[in-house]
Amino acid sequence: MEDIDQSRFALMTALTGAHKLRPDEYPNPAILVAMSDEGLRAYAVELLERLDGAPSGDSFEVELQKELRVILGDTL
């Protein structure tokens, strides 16, 4: 996604969903909203790298990983 607003919205949606399912593992939406666009993207990239390095037996994490790859696309 080229438009930062669309990318931010998509990241917020994915990460808010992750927080709802696993509130102890992912930051709450208020923290995400307070992040700058660059900070949110950096967090998502770091999270994706962490998920890439983890065993992929968890279907939730596999889906989150796929979603982040689509959102971040060529910006990695």
All heavy atoms as a GROMACS GRO file, in nm:
protein
  588
    1MET      N    1   0.084  -0.118   0.000
    1MET     CA    2   0.000   0.000   0.000
    1MET      C    3   0.088   0.124   0.000
    1MET      O    4   0.178   0.136   0.080
    1MET     CB    5  -0.087   0.000   0.125
    1MET     CG    6  -0.187  -0.110   0.130
    1MET     SD    7  -0.292  -0.089   0.275
    1MET     CE    8  -0.420  -0.198   0.229
    2GLU      N    9   0.058   0.213  -0.087
    2GLU     CA   10   0.141   0.332  -0.098
    2GLU      C   11   0.092   0.444  -0.008
    2GLU      O   12   0.170   0.520   0.046
    2GLU     CB   13   0.145   0.379  -0.242
    2GLU     CG   14   0.221   0.282  -0.330
    2GLU     CD   15   0.224   0.328  -0.473
    2GLU    OE1   16   0.204   0.447  -0.499
    2GLU    OE2   17   0.248   0.243  -0.558
    3ASP      N   18  -0.036   0.456   0.009
    3ASP     CA   19  -0.092   0.564   0.088
    3ASP      C   20  -0.077   0.532   0.237
    3ASP      O   21  -0.128   0.432   0.285
    3ASP     CB   22  -0.239   0.584   0.051
    3ASP     CG   23  -0.303   0.700   0.124
    3ASP    OD1   24  -0.231   0.782   0.184
    3ASP    OD2   25  -0.426   0.708   0.120
    4ILE      N   26  -0.007   0.619   0.310
    4ILE     CA   27   0.020   0.594   0.451
    4ILE      C   28  -0.108   0.583   0.533
    4ILE      O   29  -0.114   0.505   0.626
    4ILE     CB   30   0.117   0.700   0.510
    4ILE    CG1   31   0.170   0.655   0.645
    4ILE    CG2   32   0.052   0.835   0.520
    4ILE    CD1   33   0.262   0.538   0.641
    5ASP      N   34  -0.212   0.658   0.497
    5ASP     CA   35  -0.337   0.650   0.572
    5ASP      C   36  -0.400   0.512   0.559
    5ASP      O   37  -0.447   0.455   0.657
    5ASP     CB   38  -0.436   0.757   0.526
    5ASP     CG   39  -0.392   0.897   0.566
    5ASP    OD1   40  -0.319   0.909   0.665
    5ASP    OD2   41  -0.431   0.992   0.498
    6GLN      N   42  -0.399   0.455   0.439
    6GLN     CA   43  -0.453   0.321   0.418
    6GLN      C   44  -0.367   0.218   0.489
    6GLN      O   45  -0.419   0.126   0.551
    6GLN     CB   46  -0.462   0.288   0.269
    6GLN     CG   47  -0.570   0.364   0.197
    6GLN     CD   48  -0.575   0.328   0.049
    6GLN    OE1   49  -0.484   0.267  -0.004
    6GLN    NE2   50  -0.683   0.367  -0.015
    7SER      N   51  -0.238   0.234   0.481
    7SER     CA   52  -0.146   0.142   0.546
    7SER      C   53  -0.164   0.149   0.698
    7SER      O   54  -0.170   0.046   0.766
    7SER     CB   55  -0.002   0.175   0.508
    7SER     OG   56   0.087   0.087   0.569
    8ARG      N   57  -0.174   0.269   0.751
    8ARG     CA   58  -0.192   0.285   0.895
    8ARG      C   59  -0.324   0.222   0.939
    8ARG      O   60  -0.330   0.151   1.040
    8ARG     CB   61  -0.188   0.433   0.934
    8ARG     CG   62  -0.200   0.455   1.084
    8ARG     CD   63  -0.187   0.601   1.122
    8ARG     NE   64  -0.200   0.615   1.265
    8ARG     CZ   65  -0.100   0.604   1.352
    8ARG    NH1   66   0.022   0.580   1.311
    8ARG    NH2   67  -0.121   0.618   1.482
    9PHE      N   68  -0.430   0.246   0.864
    9PHE     CA   69  -0.560   0.190   0.897
    9PHE      C   70  -0.552   0.037   0.896
    9PHE      O   71  -0.603  -0.030   0.987
    9PHE     CB   72  -0.667   0.238   0.799
    9PHE     CG   73  -0.802   0.180   0.826
    9PHE    CD1   74  -0.881   0.227   0.930
    9PHE    CD2   75  -0.851   0.076   0.748
    9PHE    CE1   76  -1.005   0.173   0.956
    9PHE    CE2   77  -0.975   0.020   0.774
    9PHE     CZ   78  -1.053   0.069   0.878
   10ALA      N   79  -0.488  -0.020   0.795
   10ALA     CA   80  -0.476  -0.166   0.785
   10ALA      C   81  -0.394  -0.222   0.901
   10ALA      O   82  -0.430  -0.325   0.959
   10ALA     CB   83  -0.414  -0.204   0.651
   11LEU      N   84  -0.283  -0.155   0.935
   11LEU     CA   85  -0.202  -0.200   1.048
   11LEU      C   86  -0.280  -0.191   1.178
   11LEU      O   87  -0.276  -0.282   1.261
   11LEU     CB   88  -0.073  -0.119   1.058
   11LEU     CG   89   0.034  -0.149   0.954
   11LEU    CD1   90   0.148  -0.048   0.963
   11LEU    CD2   91   0.085  -0.291   0.967
   12MET      N   92  -0.352  -0.081   1.197
   12MET     CA   93  -0.432  -0.064   1.318
   12MET      C   94  -0.537  -0.174   1.329
   12MET      O   95  -0.560  -0.228   1.437
   12MET     CB   96  -0.499   0.074   1.320
   12MET     CG   97  -0.404   0.189   1.342
   12MET     SD   98  -0.328   0.189   1.506
   12MET     CE   99  -0.472   0.202   1.609
   13THR      N  100  -0.600  -0.207   1.218
   13THR     CA  101  -0.703  -0.312   1.218
   13THR      C  102  -0.642  -0.446   1.255
   13THR      O  103  -0.695  -0.517   1.341
   13THR     CB  104  -0.771  -0.319   1.080
   13THR    OG1  105  -0.831  -0.192   1.052
   13THR    CG2  106  -0.876  -0.426   1.076
   14ALA      N  107  -0.532  -0.482   1.192
   14ALA     CA  108  -0.466  -0.609   1.219
   14ALA      C  109  -0.417  -0.618   1.364
   14ALA      O  110  -0.439  -0.719   1.432
   14ALA     CB  111  -0.350  -0.630   1.123
   15LEU      N  112  -0.352  -0.513   1.410
   15LEU     CA  113  -0.294  -0.516   1.545
   15LEU      C  114  -0.400  -0.503   1.654
   15LEU      O  115  -0.385  -0.559   1.763
   15LEU     CB  116  -0.187  -0.408   1.557
   15LEU     CG  117  -0.067  -0.428   1.464
   15LEU    CD1  118   0.024  -0.307   1.466
   15LEU    CD2  119   0.008  -0.555   1.498
   16THR      N  120  -0.508  -0.432   1.627
   16THR     CA  121  -0.619  -0.425   1.723
   16THR      C  122  -0.685  -0.562   1.735
   16THR      O  123  -0.719  -0.605   1.845
   16THR     CB  124  -0.722  -0.318   1.681
   16THR    OG1  125  -0.656  -0.190   1.683
   16THR    CG2  126  -0.840  -0.314   1.775
   17GLY      N  127  -0.699  -0.629   1.622
   17GLY     CA  128  -0.754  -0.765   1.625
   17GLY      C  129  -0.665  -0.860   1.704
   17GLY      O  130  -0.713  -0.944   1.780
   18ALA      N  131  -0.534  -0.844   1.689
   18ALA     CA  132  -0.440  -0.927   1.764
   18ALA      C  133  -0.453  -0.900   1.913
   18ALA      O  134  -0.453  -0.993   1.995
   18ALA     CB  135  -0.297  -0.900   1.717
   19HIS      N  136  -0.468  -0.774   1.950
   19HIS     CA  137  -0.485  -0.738   2.091
   19HIS      C  138  -0.613  -0.797   2.148
   19HIS      O  139  -0.616  -0.846   2.262
   19HIS     CB  140  -0.485  -0.586   2.109
   19HIS     CG  141  -0.518  -0.545   2.250
   19HIS    ND1  142  -0.428  -0.556   2.353
   19HIS    CD2  143  -0.632  -0.496   2.304
   19HIS    CE1  144  -0.487  -0.514   2.465
   19HIS    NE2  145  -0.610  -0.477   2.436
   20LYS      N  146  -0.721  -0.794   2.070
   20LYS     CA  147  -0.849  -0.849   2.118
   20LYS      C  148  -0.837  -0.998   2.148
   20LYS      O  149  -0.894  -1.046   2.246
   20LYS     CB  150  -0.959  -0.825   2.016
   20LYS     CG  151  -1.006  -0.683   2.011
   20LYS     CD  152  -1.116  -0.665   1.908
   20LYS     CE  153  -1.160  -0.520   1.900
   20LYS     NZ  154  -1.261  -0.499   1.795
   21LEU      N  155  -0.764  -1.070   2.063
   21LEU     CA  156  -0.750  -1.214   2.082
   21LEU      C  157  -0.646  -1.251   2.187
   21LEU      O  158  -0.659  -1.351   2.256
   21LEU     CB  159  -0.717  -1.281   1.950
   21LEU     CG  160  -0.829  -1.278   1.846
   21LEU    CD1  161  -0.780  -1.334   1.713
   21LEU    CD2  162  -0.949  -1.358   1.895
   22ARG      N  163  -0.542  -1.167   2.198
   22ARG     CA  164  -0.433  -1.195   2.292
   22ARG      C  165  -0.385  -1.066   2.358
   22ARG      O  166  -0.277  -1.014   2.328
   22ARG     CB  167  -0.318  -1.262   2.218
   22ARG     CG  168  -0.360  -1.397   2.162
   22ARG     CD  169  -0.244  -1.476   2.118
   22ARG     NE  170  -0.289  -1.605   2.069
   22ARG     CZ  171  -0.214  -1.686   2.000
   22ARG    NH1  172  -0.091  -1.655   1.973
   22ARG    NH2  173  -0.263  -1.801   1.959
   23PRO      N  174  -0.466  -1.014   2.449
   23PRO     CA  175  -0.435  -0.883   2.510
   23PRO      C  176  -0.303  -0.879   2.588
   23PRO      O  177  -0.245  -0.772   2.604
   23PRO     CB  178  -0.554  -0.855   2.600
   23PRO     CG  179  -0.621  -0.986   2.619
   23PRO     CD  180  -0.589  -1.069   2.499
   24ASP      N  181  -0.257  -0.993   2.635
   24ASP     CA  182  -0.131  -0.995   2.710
   24ASP      C  183  -0.008  -0.993   2.619
   24ASP      O  184   0.102  -0.967   2.665
   24ASP     CB  185  -0.124  -1.118   2.800
   24ASP     CG  186  -0.227  -1.113   2.911
   24ASP    OD1  187  -0.273  -1.003   2.946
   24ASP    OD2  188  -0.263  -1.221   2.963
   25GLU      N  189  -0.028  -1.019   2.489
   25GLU     CA  190   0.085  -1.030   2.398
   25GLU      C  191   0.100  -0.911   2.303
   25GLU      O  192   0.207  -0.889   2.247
   25GLU     CB  193   0.074  -1.157   2.315
   25GLU     CG  194   0.081  -1.283   2.399
   25GLU     CD  195   0.068  -1.409   2.316
   25GLU    OE1  196   0.118  -1.411   2.202
   25GLU    OE2  197   0.008  -1.505   2.365
   26TYR      N  198  -0.009  -0.836   2.282
   26TYR     CA  199  -0.007  -0.727   2.185
   26TYR      C  200  -0.058  -0.599   2.250
   26TYR      O  201  -0.149  -0.603   2.333
   26TYR     CB  202  -0.092  -0.764   2.062
   26TYR     CG  203  -0.039  -0.886   1.994
   26TYR    CD1  204  -0.091  -1.012   2.020
   26TYR    CD2  205   0.069  -0.877   1.906
   26TYR    CE1  206  -0.039  -1.126   1.958
   26TYR    CE2  207   0.122  -0.989   1.845
   26TYR     CZ  208   0.067  -1.113   1.872
   26TYR     OH  209   0.120  -1.225   1.812
   27PRO      N  210  -0.001  -0.484   2.212
   27PRO     CA  211  -0.038  -0.357   2.276
   27PRO      C  212  -0.184  -0.318   2.248
   27PRO      O  213  -0.239  -0.352   2.143
   27PRO     CB  214   0.058  -0.255   2.216
   27PRO     CG  215   0.108  -0.316   2.091
   27PRO     CD  216   0.100  -0.464   2.108
   28ASN      N  217  -0.240  -0.244   2.343
   28ASN     CA  218  -0.379  -0.200   2.324
   28ASN      C  219  -0.384  -0.089   2.219
   28ASN      O  220  -0.285  -0.023   2.191
   28ASN     CB  221  -0.443  -0.159   2.457
   28ASN     CG  222  -0.386  -0.034   2.515
   28ASN    OD1  223  -0.382   0.070   2.447
   28ASN    ND2  224  -0.342  -0.039   2.639
   29PRO      N  225  -0.502  -0.069   2.161
   29PRO     CA  226  -0.517   0.029   2.054
   29PRO      C  227  -0.475   0.171   2.092
   29PRO      O  228  -0.425   0.244   2.006
   29PRO     CB  229  -0.665   0.023   2.019
   29PRO     CG  230  -0.706  -0.116   2.056
   29PRO     CD  231  -0.624  -0.149   2.178
   30ALA      N  232  -0.492   0.210   2.216
   30ALA     CA  233  -0.453   0.345   2.258
   30ALA      C  234  -0.303   0.367   2.239
   30ALA      O  235  -0.260   0.476   2.198
   30ALA     CB  236  -0.493   0.370   2.403
   31ILE      N  237  -0.224   0.265   2.267
   31ILE     CA  238  -0.080   0.275   2.248
   31ILE      C  239  -0.047   0.287   2.100
   31ILE      O  240   0.036   0.366   2.059
   31ILE     CB  241  -0.008   0.154   2.312
   31ILE    CG1  242  -0.021   0.162   2.464
   31ILE    CG2  243   0.138   0.147   2.269
   31ILE    CD1  244   0.027   0.040   2.538
   32LEU      N  245  -0.117   0.207   2.019
   32LEU     CA  246  -0.093   0.209   1.874
   32LEU      C  247  -0.131   0.344   1.813
   32LEU      O  248  -0.059   0.397   1.729
   32LEU     CB  249  -0.172   0.097   1.806
   32LEU     CG  250  -0.137  -0.046   1.850
   32LEU    CD1  251  -0.237  -0.145   1.790
   32LEU    CD2  252   0.005  -0.081   1.814
   33VAL      N  253  -0.243   0.401   1.858
   33VAL     CA  254  -0.289   0.530   1.806
   33VAL      C  255  -0.187   0.639   1.838
   33VAL      O  256  -0.164   0.730   1.758
   33VAL     CB  257  -0.428   0.566   1.864
   33VAL    CG1  258  -0.464   0.710   1.838
   33VAL    CG2  259  -0.534   0.474   1.805
   34ALA      N  260  -0.123   0.629   1.953
   34ALA     CA  261  -0.027   0.731   1.995
   34ALA      C  262   0.104   0.724   1.916
   34ALA      O  263   0.180   0.820   1.914
   34ALA     CB  264   0.002   0.716   2.144
   35MET      N  265   0.128   0.613   1.847
   35MET     CA  266   0.251   0.598   1.769
   35MET      C  267   0.244   0.682   1.642
   35MET      O  268   0.138   0.697   1.582
   35MET     CB  269   0.271   0.452   1.728
   35MET     CG  270   0.306   0.359   1.839
   35MET     SD  271   0.329   0.192   1.771
   35MET     CE  272   0.364   0.102   1.920
   36SER      N  273   0.358   0.734   1.602
   36SER     CA  274   0.366   0.802   1.473
   36SER      C  275   0.351   0.698   1.363
   36SER      O  276   0.360   0.577   1.389
   36SER     CB  277   0.502   0.871   1.458
   36SER     OG  278   0.605   0.774   1.451
   37ASP      N  279   0.329   0.743   1.240
   37ASP     CA  280   0.321   0.649   1.127
   37ASP      C  281   0.448   0.565   1.118
   37ASP      O  282   0.442   0.444   1.100
   37ASP     CB  283   0.299   0.724   0.995
   37ASP     CG  284   0.162   0.789   0.986
   37ASP    OD1  285   0.072   0.751   1.065
   37ASP    OD2  286   0.145   0.879   0.902
   38GLU      N  287   0.562   0.630   1.132
   38GLU     CA  288   0.690   0.560   1.124
   38GLU      C  289   0.706   0.463   1.240
   38GLU      O  290   0.758   0.353   1.222
   38GLU     CB  291   0.807   0.660   1.122
   38GLU     CG  292   0.809   0.749   1.000
   38GLU     CD  293   0.714   0.868   1.010
   38GLU    OE1  294   0.668   0.902   1.121
   38GLU    OE2  295   0.684   0.927   0.904
   39GLY      N  296   0.664   0.503   1.359
   39GLY     CA  297   0.673   0.417   1.476
   39GLY      C  298   0.585   0.294   1.464
   39GLY      O  299   0.625   0.183   1.500
   40LEU      N  300   0.464   0.313   1.413
   40LEU     CA  301   0.371   0.201   1.395
   40LEU      C  302   0.426   0.105   1.291
   40LEU      O  303   0.424  -0.017   1.311
   40LEU     CB  304   0.234   0.253   1.352
   40LEU     CG  305   0.126   0.147   1.335
   40LEU    CD1  306   0.097   0.076   1.466
   40LEU    CD2  307  -0.002   0.211   1.281
   41ARG      N  308   0.478   0.158   1.183
   41ARG     CA  309   0.536   0.072   1.079
   41ARG      C  310   0.657  -0.004   1.134
   41ARG      O  311   0.672  -0.123   1.110
   41ARG     CB  312   0.578   0.154   0.957
   41ARG     CG  313   0.632   0.067   0.846
   41ARG     CD  314   0.697   0.149   0.735
   41ARG     NE  315   0.759   0.061   0.639
   41ARG     CZ  316   0.874  -0.005   0.659
   41ARG    NH1  317   0.940   0.007   0.771
   41ARG    NH2  318   0.923  -0.084   0.566
   42ALA      N  319   0.742   0.064   1.208
   42ALA     CA  320   0.860   0.000   1.266
   42ALA      C  321   0.819  -0.112   1.362
   42ALA      O  322   0.880  -0.219   1.363
   42ALA     CB  323   0.947   0.103   1.338
   43TYR      N  324   0.716  -0.086   1.442
   43TYR     CA  325   0.666  -0.190   1.533
   43TYR      C  326   0.617  -0.310   1.453
   43TYR      O  327   0.646  -0.426   1.487
   43TYR     CB  328   0.554  -0.135   1.622
   43TYR     CG  329   0.487  -0.245   1.700
   43TYR    CD1  330   0.550  -0.304   1.809
   43TYR    CD2  331   0.362  -0.294   1.663
   43TYR    CE1  332   0.491  -0.408   1.879
   43TYR    CE2  333   0.302  -0.397   1.732
   43TYR     CZ  334   0.366  -0.454   1.840
   43TYR     OH  335   0.307  -0.558   1.908
   44ALA      N  336   0.541  -0.286   1.346
   44ALA     CA  337   0.487  -0.394   1.264
   44ALA      C  338   0.599  -0.475   1.198
   44ALA      O  339   0.593  -0.598   1.193
   44ALA     CB  340   0.390  -0.339   1.161
   45VAL      N  341   0.702  -0.406   1.148
   45VAL     CA  342   0.815  -0.475   1.086
   45VAL      C  343   0.887  -0.561   1.190
   45VAL      O  344   0.921  -0.677   1.164
   45VAL     CB  345   0.912  -0.373   1.020
   45VAL    CG1  346   1.044  -0.439   0.981
   45VAL    CG2  347   0.846  -0.309   0.899
   46GLU      N  348   0.910  -0.505   1.308
   46GLU     CA  349   0.976  -0.580   1.416
   46GLU      C  350   0.893  -0.702   1.456
   46GLU      O  351   0.946  -0.810   1.478
   46GLU     CB  352   0.997  -0.487   1.536
   46GLU     CG  353   1.072  -0.551   1.650
   46GLU     CD  354   1.093  -0.452   1.763
   46GLU    OE1  355   1.134  -0.338   1.737
   46GLU    OE2  356   1.066  -0.491   1.879
   47LEU      N  357   0.762  -0.683   1.466
   47LEU     CA  358   0.673  -0.794   1.501
   47LEU      C  359   0.679  -0.902   1.394
   47LEU      O  360   0.687  -1.021   1.425
   47LEU     CB  361   0.530  -0.742   1.518
   47LEU     CG  362   0.422  -0.848   1.545
   47LEU    CD1  363   0.453  -0.928   1.670
   47LEU    CD2  364   0.286  -0.780   1.556
   48LEU      N  365   0.676  -0.862   1.268
   48LEU     CA  366   0.683  -0.959   1.159
   48LEU      C  367   0.814  -1.035   1.165
   48LEU      O  368   0.816  -1.158   1.147
   48LEU     CB  369   0.667  -0.888   1.024
   48LEU     CG  370   0.670  -0.978   0.901
   48LEU    CD1  371   0.563  -1.086   0.908
   48LEU    CD2  372   0.652  -0.894   0.776
   49GLU      N  373   0.924  -0.968   1.192
   49GLU     CA  374   1.054  -1.035   1.202
   49GLU      C  375   1.052  -1.136   1.318
   49GLU      O  376   1.106  -1.246   1.305
   49GLU     CB  377   1.165  -0.934   1.221
   49GLU     CG  378   1.193  -0.853   1.097
   49GLU     CD  379   1.290  -0.738   1.119
   49GLU    OE1  380   1.329  -0.711   1.236
   49GLU    OE2  381   1.327  -0.673   1.019
   50ARG      N  382   0.990  -1.098   1.427
   50ARG     CA  383   0.979  -1.188   1.542
   50ARG      C  384   0.895  -1.310   1.506
   50ARG      O  385   0.928  -1.422   1.540
   50ARG     CB  386   0.920  -1.114   1.662
   50ARG     CG  387   0.929  -1.189   1.790
   50ARG     CD  388   0.896  -1.104   1.911
   50ARG     NE  389   0.806  -0.995   1.883
   50ARG     CZ  390   0.692  -0.975   1.948
   50ARG    NH1  391   0.655  -1.055   2.044
   50ARG    NH2  392   0.615  -0.873   1.917
   51LEU      N  393   0.783  -1.287   1.438
   51LEU     CA  394   0.697  -1.398   1.396
   51LEU      C  395   0.768  -1.488   1.296
   51LEU      O  396   0.750  -1.610   1.298
   51LEU     CB  397   0.566  -1.345   1.337
   51LEU     CG  398   0.471  -1.276   1.435
   51LEU    CD1  399   0.356  -1.210   1.359
   51LEU    CD2  400   0.419  -1.373   1.539
   52ASP      N  401   0.849  -1.429   1.208
   52ASP     CA  402   0.925  -1.508   1.111
   52ASP      C  403   1.022  -1.602   1.182
   52ASP      O  404   1.049  -1.712   1.134
   52ASP     CB  405   1.003  -1.417   1.015
   52ASP     CG  406   0.915  -1.356   0.908
   52ASP    OD1  407   0.804  -1.405   0.886
   52ASP    OD2  408   0.960  -1.256   0.846
   53GLY      N  409   1.076  -1.558   1.295
   53GLY     CA  410   1.174  -1.638   1.367
   53GLY      C  411   1.115  -1.740   1.462
   53GLY      O  412   1.186  -1.825   1.515
   54ALA      N  413   0.985  -1.733   1.483
   54ALA     CA  414   0.919  -1.823   1.578
   54ALA      C  415   0.866  -1.947   1.506
   54ALA      O  416   0.838  -1.942   1.386
   54ALA     CB  417   0.803  -1.750   1.646
   55PRO      N  418   0.851  -2.057   1.579
   55PRO     CA  419   0.788  -2.175   1.518
   55PRO      C  420   0.648  -2.140   1.468
   55PRO      O  421   0.577  -2.062   1.531
   55PRO     CB  422   0.780  -2.274   1.634
   55PRO     CG  423   0.879  -2.226   1.734
   55PRO     CD  424   0.889  -2.077   1.716
   56SER      N  425   0.610  -2.194   1.354
   56SER     CA  426   0.484  -2.154   1.291
   56SER      C  427   0.368  -2.249   1.320
   56SER      O  428   0.277  -2.262   1.240
   56SER     CB  429   0.504  -2.141   1.140
   56SER     OG  430   0.542  -2.267   1.088
   57GLY      N  431   0.367  -2.314   1.434
   57GLY     CA  432   0.259  -2.406   1.468
   57GLY      C  433   0.132  -2.337   1.513
   57GLY      O  434   0.026  -2.399   1.519
   58ASP      N  435   0.139  -2.210   1.545
   58ASP     CA  436   0.025  -2.135   1.595
   58ASP      C  437  -0.050  -2.071   1.478
   58ASP      O  438   0.002  -1.980   1.413
   58ASP     CB  439   0.075  -2.028   1.692
   58ASP     CG  440  -0.036  -1.952   1.761
   58ASP    OD1  441  -0.147  -1.943   1.705
   58ASP    OD2  442  -0.010  -1.899   1.870
   59SER      N  443  -0.171  -2.116   1.451
   59SER     CA  444  -0.245  -2.068   1.334
   59SER      C  445  -0.275  -1.918   1.344
   59SER      O  446  -0.276  -1.848   1.243
   59SER     CB  447  -0.373  -2.147   1.313
   59SER     OG  448  -0.459  -2.132   1.424
   60PHE      N  449  -0.300  -1.868   1.464
   60PHE     CA  450  -0.324  -1.725   1.482
   60PHE      C  451  -0.203  -1.643   1.436
   60PHE      O  452  -0.216  -1.547   1.362
   60PHE     CB  453  -0.358  -1.693   1.628
   60PHE     CG  454  -0.351  -1.547   1.659
   60PHE    CD1  455  -0.453  -1.462   1.621
   60PHE    CD2  456  -0.240  -1.493   1.723
   60PHE    CE1  457  -0.447  -1.326   1.647
   60PHE    CE2  458  -0.234  -1.357   1.749
   60PHE     CZ  459  -0.337  -1.274   1.711
   61GLU      N  460  -0.085  -1.683   1.481
   61GLU     CA  461   0.036  -1.610   1.446
   61GLU      C  462   0.068  -1.622   1.297
   61GLU      O  463   0.117  -1.528   1.236
   61GLU     CB  464   0.153  -1.656   1.533
   61GLU     CG  465   0.138  -1.609   1.676
   61GLU     CD  466   0.254  -1.646   1.765
   61GLU    OE1  467   0.341  -1.724   1.722
   61GLU    OE2  468   0.258  -1.596   1.878
   62VAL      N  469   0.039  -1.737   1.238
   62VAL     CA  470   0.060  -1.755   1.094
   62VAL      C  471  -0.029  -1.658   1.017
   62VAL      O  472   0.016  -1.592   0.922
   62VAL     CB  473   0.034  -1.900   1.052
   62VAL    CG1  474   0.029  -1.914   0.901
   62VAL    CG2  475   0.140  -1.993   1.110
   63GLU      N  476  -0.154  -1.645   1.057
   63GLU     CA  477  -0.246  -1.554   0.990
   63GLU      C  478  -0.204  -1.408   1.009
   63GLU      O  479  -0.210  -1.329   0.915
   63GLU     CB  480  -0.390  -1.574   1.039
   63GLU     CG  481  -0.453  -1.701   0.988
   63GLU     CD  482  -0.450  -1.712   0.836
   63GLU    OE1  483  -0.489  -1.616   0.767
   63GLU    OE2  484  -0.407  -1.818   0.786
   64LEU      N  485  -0.161  -1.373   1.129
   64LEU     CA  486  -0.113  -1.237   1.154
   64LEU      C  487   0.010  -1.208   1.069
   64LEU      O  488   0.022  -1.101   1.009
   64LEU     CB  489  -0.083  -1.217   1.302
   64LEU     CG  490  -0.032  -1.079   1.343
   64LEU    CD1  491  -0.131  -0.969   1.304
   64LEU    CD2  492  -0.004  -1.075   1.493
   65GLN      N  493   0.097  -1.303   1.060
   65GLN     CA  494   0.218  -1.290   0.978
   65GLN      C  495   0.180  -1.265   0.832
   65GLN      O  496   0.234  -1.173   0.769
   65GLN     CB  497   0.299  -1.419   0.992
   65GLN     CG  498   0.434  -1.417   0.932
   65GLN     CD  499   0.507  -1.548   0.960
   65GLN    OE1  500   0.447  -1.650   0.991
   65GLN    NE2  501   0.637  -1.546   0.947
   66LYS      N  502   0.088  -1.342   0.779
   66LYS     CA  503   0.043  -1.324   0.641
   66LYS      C  504  -0.018  -1.185   0.621
   66LYS      O  505   0.009  -1.116   0.522
   66LYS     CB  506  -0.060  -1.430   0.603
   66LYS     CG  507  -0.003  -1.568   0.585
   66LYS     CD  508  -0.115  -1.666   0.552
   66LYS     CE  509  -0.065  -1.808   0.546
   66LYS     NZ  510  -0.175  -1.903   0.523
   67GLU      N  511  -0.101  -1.144   0.717
   67GLU     CA  512  -0.167  -1.014   0.707
   67GLU      C  513  -0.065  -0.900   0.708
   67GLU      O  514  -0.074  -0.806   0.630
   67GLU     CB  515  -0.267  -0.999   0.821
   67GLU     CG  516  -0.362  -0.886   0.805
   67GLU     CD  517  -0.475  -0.887   0.906
   67GLU    OE1  518  -0.482  -0.978   0.992
   67GLU    OE2  519  -0.556  -0.795   0.901
   68LEU      N  520   0.033  -0.910   0.797
   68LEU     CA  521   0.136  -0.805   0.804
   68LEU      C  522   0.218  -0.801   0.674
   68LEU      O  523   0.252  -0.693   0.627
   68LEU     CB  524   0.227  -0.828   0.924
   68LEU     CG  525   0.164  -0.801   1.060
   68LEU    CD1  526   0.262  -0.839   1.172
   68LEU    CD2  527   0.117  -0.659   1.075
   69ARG      N  528   0.247  -0.916   0.617
   69ARG     CA  529   0.322  -0.920   0.490
   69ARG      C  530   0.245  -0.847   0.378
   69ARG      O  531   0.303  -0.773   0.301
   69ARG     CB  532   0.348  -1.062   0.446
   69ARG     CG  533   0.457  -1.130   0.517
   69ARG     CD  534   0.483  -1.266   0.450
   69ARG     NE  535   0.555  -1.353   0.537
   69ARG     CZ  536   0.685  -1.345   0.562
   69ARG    NH1  537   0.754  -1.250   0.505
   69ARG    NH2  538   0.743  -1.429   0.642
   70VAL      N  539   0.115  -0.871   0.373
   70VAL     CA  540   0.032  -0.806   0.271
   70VAL      C  541   0.030  -0.655   0.292
   70VAL      O  542   0.047  -0.577   0.199
   70VAL     CB  543  -0.112  -0.863   0.271
   70VAL    CG1  544  -0.204  -0.779   0.186
   70VAL    CG2  545  -0.112  -1.008   0.224
   71ILE      N  546   0.013  -0.613   0.416
   71ILE     CA  547   0.004  -0.470   0.447
   71ILE      C  548   0.137  -0.400   0.420
   71ILE      O  549   0.141  -0.294   0.358
   71ILE     CB  550  -0.040  -0.448   0.593
   71ILE    CG1  551  -0.181  -0.500   0.615
   71ILE    CG2  552  -0.030  -0.300   0.630
   71ILE    CD1  553  -0.220  -0.514   0.762
   72LEU      N  554   0.244  -0.460   0.469
   72LEU     CA  555   0.376  -0.397   0.456
   72LEU      C  556   0.431  -0.410   0.314
   72LEU      O  557   0.508  -0.324   0.269
   72LEU     CB  558   0.473  -0.455   0.558
   72LEU     CG  559   0.436  -0.426   0.703
   72LEU    CD1  560   0.524  -0.508   0.797
   72LEU    CD2  561   0.446  -0.280   0.735
   73GLY      N  562   0.394  -0.514   0.246
   73GLY     CA  563   0.427  -0.535   0.106
   73GLY      C  564   0.572  -0.507   0.071
   73GLY      O  565   0.663  -0.559   0.134
   74ASP      N  566   0.592  -0.422  -0.026
   74ASP     CA  567   0.727  -0.392  -0.077
   74ASP      C  568   0.806  -0.298   0.013
   74ASP      O  569   0.920  -0.266  -0.019
   74ASP     CB  570   0.716  -0.330  -0.216
   74ASP     CG  571   0.660  -0.428  -0.318
   74ASP    OD1  572   0.677  -0.550  -0.298
   74ASP    OD2  573   0.599  -0.383  -0.415
   75THR      N  574   0.747  -0.254   0.121
   75THR     CA  575   0.818  -0.158   0.206
   75THR      C  576   0.916  -0.224   0.300
   75THR      O  577   0.982  -0.157   0.376
   75THR     CB  578   0.718  -0.074   0.289
   75THR    OG1  579   0.648  -0.159   0.378
   75THR    CG2  580   0.622   0.002   0.200
   76LEU      N  581   0.923  -0.356   0.298
   76LEU     CA  582   1.013  -0.426   0.389
   76LEU      C  583   1.155  -0.414   0.348
   76LEU      O  584   1.205  -0.419   0.250
   76LEU     CB  585   0.975  -0.574   0.400
   76LEU     CG  586   0.842  -0.599   0.470
   76LEU    CD1  587   0.806  -0.745   0.462
   76LEU    CD2  588   0.848  -0.555   0.614
   0.00000   0.00000   0.00000
